[in-house]
């Protein structure tokens, strides 16, 4: 029903059913930077989703809620490297039939009604990584650059030949439009 990918590793769909609606997988973590992609391999029953939890190795379980997946949101990326052992809330202690944290980090998924999932709050040191937030940041940045440079625009009659170099505002505008198009077509183009 579920799968996950840890950055730099092959996809894994090995989840053990530990209760009727709870699934558990031991993670092999080889890096201090921990990005986890969790995805659906089979649809949830109508009105249900999967609450995703993470447990660091510790003498006591330290389950921390990361976020969720559902039929309308079939995958999610989480940056869990900032999570600390021992920082879970007390009511999450004995989840997934685990009475001790074990020696490996663990990923747990609990199938719940969507209204119940919506009431959950993600651990404060985790973040869901979304392309839309990256796109929004870059768009805001280039709009700010364009507005800043446009504030210095002068007409040809106002130009002083002995001052700094000049850039046509139309050239900046063309760059801006091309950049927006590239960003729309491939939000990660700037990483290549």
LINWO-V929445 format. One record per residue. RES is the residue in three letters. PSI is psi as a letter, one per 20 degrees, with the letter a starting at -180 (* if undefined). Layout:
{{RES	PSI} {RES	PSI}}
//
This chain:
{{UNK	h} {UNK	r} {UNK	r} {UNK	q} {UNK	p} {UNK	p} {UNK	p} {UNK	j} {UNK	r} {UNK	q} {UNK	q} {UNK	p} {UNK	j} {UNK	n} {UNK	p} {UNK	p} {UNK	o} {UNK	i} {UNK	r} {UNK	h} {UNK	j} {UNK	p} {UNK	q} {UNK	q} {UNK	p} {UNK	p} {UNK	q} {UNK	o} {UNK	p} {UNK	j} {UNK	q} {UNK	i} {UNK	o} {UNK	o} {UNK	p} {UNK	p} {UNK	p} {UNK	p} {UNK	q} {UNK	p} {UNK	i} {UNK	q} {UNK	q} {UNK	q} {UNK	q} {UNK	p} {UNK	j} {UNK	r} {UNK	a} {UNK	o} {UNK	p} {UNK	p} {UNK	q} {UNK	p} {UNK	o} {UNK	q} {UNK	p} {UNK	q} {UNK	h} {UNK	q} {UNK	p} {UNK	m} {UNK	p} {UNK	p} {UNK	p} {UNK	g} {UNK	b} {UNK	r} {UNK	q} {UNK	a} {UNK	h} {UNK	i} {UNK	m} {UNK	i} {UNK	q} {UNK	q} {UNK	p} {UNK	p} {UNK	o} {UNK	j} {UNK	h} {UNK	i} {UNK	q} {UNK	q} {UNK	q} {UNK	j} {UNK	j} {UNK	r} {UNK	q} {UNK	h} {UNK	i} {UNK	j} {UNK	g} {UNK	l} {UNK	q} {UNK	k} {UNK	j} {UNK	o} {UNK	i} {UNK	q} {UNK	h} {UNK	a} {UNK	i} {UNK	q} {UNK	q} {UNK	q} {UNK	p} {UNK	q} {UNK	p} {UNK	o} {UNK	o} {UNK	q} {UNK	q} {UNK	h} {UNK	h} {UNK	h} {UNK	h} {UNK	h} {UNK	i} {UNK	q} {UNK	p} {UNK	q} {UNK	q} {UNK	h} {UNK	j} {UNK	q} {UNK	p} {UNK	p} {UNK	p} {UNK	q} {UNK	h} {UNK	h} {UNK	h} {UNK	g} {UNK	g} {UNK	g} {UNK	g} {UNK	g} {UNK	g} {UNK	g} {UNK	g} {UNK	h} {UNK	g} {UNK	g} {UNK	g} {UNK	g} {UNK	g} {UNK	g} {UNK	h} {UNK	h} {UNK	i} {UNK	j} {UNK	p} {UNK	q} {UNK	r} {UNK	h} {UNK	h} {UNK	i} {UNK	p} {UNK	o} {UNK	h} {UNK	i} {UNK	a} {UNK	r} {UNK	q} {UNK	q} {UNK	p} {UNK	p} {UNK	h} {UNK	h} {UNK	g} {UNK	g} {UNK	g} {UNK	g} {UNK	g} {UNK	g} {UNK	g} {UNK	g} {UNK	g} {UNK	g} {UNK	g} {UNK	g} {UNK	h} {UNK	g} {UNK	h} {UNK	n} {UNK	i} {UNK	j} {UNK	h} {UNK	i} {UNK	i} {UNK	*}}
//
